[in-house]
Amino acid sequence: MPDAECKNCGAALEDDSVKPAGERIPCPECGSTARHYKKSLLARACVQAGVRGTAYSKSKSKWFAKFRLELSFFRRGGVWVRRYMHLDKKADSYVETVTDPASGLTIHHCSEPLSEHTGHGSARAIQERPDAQPEDPAGRAPTS
């Protein structure tokens, strides 16, 4: 497919898009200097789906089971992995399995009582930086 065509007659022309309209070579077919430029683009989209669920008892604020099966980005390895996680309060169960979808190898597996699964994710303790200044309870800036 030519990069440039005559806008008047559609004849294939050399791409002269860098030249102003007054300096273009006229079309050999009709003499017009009007051009129609074409560029092709190719894109690829990939859709990935997952499923999450929460089981509630009578109250919508009291869940007793959660699960998820989805792709997740594994930062340490820099790859997308399949993550299965199941939390069950009634059975006191926590199960998490992370596998590489390309090879099928298990990267991480954890199966333990939910009551013992603490100190992970948002429940992790915030570590203080060694150079951090102690914070004043009144919210004032520290004086040196």
C-alpha positions in Angstrom: 0.0 0.0 0.0 1.5 3.4 -1.0 2.1 6.0 1.7 0.7 8.8 -0.4 -2.0 9.1 -3.0 -3.3 11.9 -5.1 -6.4 13.2 -3.3 -8.0 14.0 -6.7 -7.5 10.9 -8.8 -6.0 8.3 -6.3 -2.8 7.7 -8.2 0.1 6.3 -6.1 2.7 8.9 -5.3 6.0 9.3 -3.5 5.6 10.4 0.2 6.4 14.1 0.2 4.7 14.9 3.4 7.6 17.0 4.7 7.2 19.5 1.8 4.7 22.4 2.0 1.8 22.1 -0.5 3.3 24.8 -2.8 6.6 22.8 -3.2 5.1 19.4 -4.0 5.6 17.8 -7.4 2.2 17.8 -9.2 0.5 14.4 -9.8 1.6 13.0 -13.1 -2.0 11.8 -13.9 -4.0 15.0 -13.1 -1.6 17.7 -12.0 -3.1 18.1 -8.5 -0.8 18.8 -5.5 -3.5 17.6 -3.0 -2.4 14.5 -1.2 -4.0 11.7 0.9 -1.5 10.1 3.3 -2.1 6.7 4.8 -0.4 5.0 7.8 -1.2 1.6 9.1 -1.3 0.8 12.8 -1.4 -2.6 14.4 -2.4 -3.2 18.0 -3.0 -6.2 20.1 -5.2 -6.4 23.2 -5.3 -9.2 25.6 -8.2 -9.6 28.0 -7.8 -11.6 31.2 -10.6 -12.5 33.6 -10.8 -13.6 37.2 -13.5 -14.3 39.7 -13.9 -13.2 43.3 -16.6 -14.0 45.8 -17.7 -13.3 49.3 -20.2 -15.3 51.4 -22.3 -13.5 54.0 -24.4 -14.7 56.8 -27.6 -12.7 57.6 -25.7 -9.4 57.8 -23.9 -7.9 54.8 -21.1 -6.7 57.2 -20.3 -10.2 58.5 -18.6 -12.3 55.9 -17.7 -15.9 56.7 -15.9 -17.0 53.5 -14.0 -15.3 50.6 -12.3 -16.6 47.6 -10.5 -15.3 44.5 -9.1 -17.0 41.4 -7.4 -14.5 39.1 -4.2 -13.4 37.4 -2.0 -11.2 39.6 1.3 -9.5 38.9 4.1 -11.1 40.8 6.5 -8.2 41.5 9.4 -10.2 42.7 9.4 -12.4 39.6 8.1 -9.7 37.2 5.5 -12.0 35.7 1.8 -12.5 35.7 0.7 -15.5 37.8 -2.5 -17.3 38.6 -3.5 -16.7 42.2 -6.1 -18.9 44.1 -7.0 -17.8 47.6 -9.7 -19.1 49.9 -10.5 -17.8 53.4 -13.1 -19.6 55.6 -13.9 -18.2 59.1 -16.2 -21.1 60.0 -13.5 -23.7 59.2 -10.7 -21.4 60.4 -8.9 -22.0 57.1 -6.6 -20.0 54.9 -5.3 -21.4 51.6 -3.3 -19.5 48.9 -1.6 -21.0 45.9 0.3 -19.0 43.3 1.2 -20.8 40.1 3.0 -19.8 36.9 0.4 -20.2 34.1 3.0 -20.8 31.4 4.8 -23.7 33.1 2.3 -24.8 35.7 4.9 -24.7 38.5 3.8 -23.7 42.0 5.6 -20.5 43.1 4.0 -20.2 46.5 1.6 -22.3 48.6 0.3 -21.5 52.1 -2.3 -23.5 54.0 -2.8 -22.7 57.6 -5.5 -21.8 60.2 -7.0 -18.4 59.4 -6.5 -17.4 63.1 -2.7 -17.8 62.7 -2.5 -16.0 59.4 -1.5 -12.5 60.7 1.1 -9.9 59.8 0.5 -10.1 56.0 -0.8 -7.5 53.6 -2.4 -4.5 55.3 -2.0 -6.2 58.7 1.8 -6.1 58.3 3.6 -3.8 60.8 5.0 -0.6 59.4 8.7 -0.5 59.7 10.3 2.7 60.8 13.1 4.2 58.8 16.3 4.5 60.8 16.6 8.2 59.9 13.0 9.0 60.8 12.4 11.7 63.4 10.0 10.9 66.3 6.6 12.4 65.7 5.2 15.0 68.2 1.7 14.0 69.4 0.6 17.6 69.0 1.5 17.5 65.3 4.2 20.1 65.5 7.4 19.8 63.5 10.4 18.5 65.4 12.9 21.2 66.4 16.6 20.6 66.0 
